[in-house]
Amino acid sequence: MPMQANEIEALIKAALPDAQVTIEDLRGDGDHYACTVISAAFKGKTRVAQHQMVYAALKGRMGGELHALALQTQAPG
C-alpha cells in the first residue's frame, strides 16, 4: 500500500524536528514523490550523509511502501 505524503513528513519530522519538509506527489499515485528537506542537522554533512539521515528517518519504507523519492536536502541558508 502506498504511503501518504503526511506520513512521510511525520516520519522525517520525528527524526529531524526542525526540518522544513516540502513533498510533491509527482504522479498522483501516492507512489512517486519529490521531497525537499531543510534541517540544521545537515550542517557540515555531505549530501550523501544528509540523504542517509532522511532514509533512516523513513525506517526501511523506501523501496517497499515508498516506491520512489526524488530527494533534495540542505542546511538552512
C-alpha positions, 0 to 999 in steps of 0.5 A: 500500500502506498504511503501518504505524503503526511506520513512521510513528513511525520516520519522525517519530522520525528527524526529531524524536528526542525526540518522544513519538509516540502513533498510533491506527489509527482504522479498522483499515485501516492507512489512517486514523490519529490521531497525537499528537506531543510534541517540544521542537522545537515550542517557540515554533512555531505549530501550523501550523509544528509540523504542517509539521515532522511532514509533512516528517518523513513525506517526501511519504507523506501523501496517497499511502501515508498516506491520512489523519492526524488530527494533534495536536502540542505542546511538552512541558508 
